[in-house]
Amino acid sequence: MTYLQLYQTLPPAYQAEVADFVEFLISRKVPATPVERKKPVFGSARGQFKIGPDFEAPLDDFADYQ
């Protein structure tokens, strides 16, 4: 028997399940369209980060090594 003949011998409820499964397999094989991401603009993060005034001061934890 061919697959088509086997399919036609199934009850309608099972035929619907087979159709759903075939659609699932096809959707898995077709690659999804990639999402376009906006490229960040230079300076767009301005003001989101703060550097303390003592950023370049030596750390007390490393006093023994200096």
Summary of the structure (lengths in Angstrom):
residues: 66
radius of gyration: 31.5
end to end distance: 84.8
largest distance: 85.2
contacts: 69
relative contact order: 0.06
helix: 47%
strand: 0%
